[in-house]
Amino acid sequence: MINVNLDVMMAKRKISLNELSERVGITLANLSILKNNKAKAIRFSTLESICEVLECEVGDILEYRHEG
């Protein structure tokens, strides 16, 4: 299972969902879906933009957890 830790990085960087949405160029609704672990996929270009804005690595946002 892939978990999205976007809320953790946003808190560390003190950035709101609205500000991140504007700076990344993604709708608030789609960013919210991603933040709440409801997304089925993410484009690499979107992930790259999020990492750029939050000044972090992909691994800071996405985490694999083995179920079993």
C-alpha positions in Angstrom: 0.0 0.0 0.0 1.3 3.4 -0.9 0.6 6.1 1.7 0.8 9.8 0.9 2.4 11.9 3.7 1.6 15.2 2.1 0.0 16.7 5.2 3.2 16.0 7.2 5.4 17.8 4.7 2.9 20.7 4.4 3.0 21.1 8.2 6.8 21.0 8.3 6.9 23.7 5.6 4.0 25.7 7.1 2.1 25.8 3.8 -1.6 25.6 3.4 -3.5 23.4 0.9 -4.7 26.5 -0.9 -1.2 27.9 -1.3 0.3 24.5 -2.4 -2.6 24.2 -4.9 -1.8 27.6 -6.4 1.9 27.1 -6.5 1.8 23.6 -8.0 -1.0 24.3 -10.5 -3.4 21.6 -9.4 -7.0 22.0 -8.3 -7.8 22.1 -4.7 -10.1 19.1 -5.1 -7.4 17.0 -6.7 -4.8 18.0 -4.1 -7.2 17.1 -1.4 -7.8 13.7 -2.9 -4.1 13.1 -2.9 -3.6 14.4 0.6 -6.3 12.1 1.9 -4.9 9.0 0.3 -7.8 8.6 -2.0 -5.8 9.1 -5.3 -5.3 6.1 -7.6 -2.4 7.7 -9.5 -0.2 10.8 -9.7 1.6 12.2 -12.6 5.4 12.4 -12.3 5.2 16.1 -13.4 2.7 16.8 -10.5 4.9 14.9 -8.0 7.9 16.8 -9.2 6.2 20.2 -8.8 5.0 19.3 -5.3 8.6 18.2 -4.3 9.9 21.5 -5.8 7.5 23.7 -3.9 7.9 21.7 -0.6 11.7 21.4 -1.1 11.6 17.7 -0.4 12.3 14.3 -1.9 9.6 11.9 -3.3 10.3 9.6 -0.4 9.3 12.3 2.0 5.8 12.3 0.5 5.2 8.7 -0.7 5.7 5.7 1.5 5.3 2.0 0.8 3.8 -0.1 3.6 3.6 -3.8 3.2 0.2 -5.2 4.1 0.3 -8.7 5.5 
